[in-house]
Amino acid sequence: MSAPPPPTARPTSVRRTLTHSSLTPLFPVVLSSLRFLQKLCWSCSFVIATACYGSDESQFPPNNLFAAAGDAIWDNGASCGRRYLVRCLSSATPGACMDSSTVEVTVVDYAPSLVSAPSAVGATMVLSETAFGMISQSSANEINIEFTQV
């Protein structure tokens, strides 16, 4: 099986802060670690409601590769269920990108409605921690990425 072709979309910057990483491309985009959301969804006895599918636990992919859409790609909720291929291009932190690794994520929520909303303000996309870790070293403070809808 051959590797998927690299994404061909908007170059973006990703910033990492404590448990969240922000990204800003040509228009505002944020990629954020959803550690808190994952913990609530997979280790608690209650379910977190999302803007896309409410309390339906099956909305979260079993591989934890999901994202929340910001205003730039939200499309009045039409982005729910959309998949994006994301790749790290470069970083000021040497060796931050995982070579030519890409990650495919599914949109399950609306970024401005997240518990971590301050880190999602102005974001185009918020990635789960698992997804972020597949394209970048956790030590990176900022990375440049590209993403495309698949």
N, C-alpha and C positions, 0 to 999 in steps of 0.2 A: 504494500500500500504506500503510495507516494504522499509526501507531506502536502498539506493544503497550501494554496498560493498565498503569498503575503497579502495582508489587507492593503487597500489602496484608497485610503480616505484621509480625513483631517489630521494633520500633525497636532499633537497635544502635549502639554506639560503636566506632570503629576508631581504633587508635593506630598510628603509623608509627615504627619504630625501625630505624636503619641499613638493612638489607635486608629487614626484616620489619615488618609492620604488624599490630597487635593490635586486636581489636574486642570490646567487652563490651556486650551488650544487657541485657534484663531477666534473662536467665540468661547464664552465661559463653559468649561467642562470640569467636573470634579470626579475623580476616581477615589473612592474612600473605602477603607477597610470596615466591613460590617461585623466586626468581632462581637459586639454587644448583641446585635440582631441575631446572629447565628447562635449565640449562647442561649438566648431566650427561646429560639425556635427548637433547638435540639436537646437542651438539657432541662427544660422546665416542663411542668405539667399543664401549662396553659399555652394558648396559641396567640401569636402576635397577628393582628389584622393588618393587611397591606391595602394600599389604594387600588391595586389591581384585582386581587381575588379574595379580599376579606380574610377570613380565618381558615381558609382551605390550606392545610399543611402540604398537600400534594403539589402546590405551586413551586415549592423549593426543590430544585434538582438534588438528587441524592449525592452528587459530587460536590455540592456547595459552590458551584460556579454560577453565581447570579449577580444581578446588578439592580440598582434603582435608577430610574431615568430622571434627569433634570428637565427644566423648562424647555431647553433647546431641542430635546428629542422626545419629550413627553407626548406631544401631539394630541392633547386633550384625552389622554388615556389610551390612544390607539397603539402606543408603544408596548403595552402589556403583552408579554409573550414573545416580543421580538428578540432575535438573537443577534449579537454583535461579536465580531472577531477583533480582538485587541492585541497589539504588539508593542513592545517597548523598543524605541528607536535608539535613544542615547540618554546620557545623564552626565551631570557634573561630577557625580560620584563614580570613580573608575570601576568598571566591571559590574555596574548596577544591573544592566539588562541581562536577561537570561538568553544570551546569544540570539537566535532567530525564533525564540519561542513565541507562540501565540496562545491565546486562551479564548474560548468561545463562552460567552455568558448569555443568560436569559434575563430579560427585564421582568421583575416581579413586584416593583413598588415605585412610588413617586418620591424622588430624593428630598424635596422640601418638606415632606411629611415625616421623615425619619426621626427617630429619637435623637440621633446625632445631627439634627438640623443645622446647628451653627457651622459644622464642617461641610455641609452640603449646599450652603447658600451660594447661588451662582453656578452650581455644578451642572454639567451636562449628563454625567453618569457617575454612579457610586458603585464601586466593585466590592464584592465580598473579599475578606482577607485571603481566602484560599485562591481566588482568581488573581489578586494582586501579586501574591507570592509565586505564582506560576510564570510571571513575566519579569519580575524584578526582585532584587535582593531587598530584604526588609530594612537594611541599613541606608537605603537611598532616601535622600531628602527630596529630590526632584528628578523625574525622568521625562523624556519626550516620547510620546506614543503616537500611534495611528490606529484608527478603528474604522470598521465598515460594517454595515448591516448585512447579515447573511440570510 
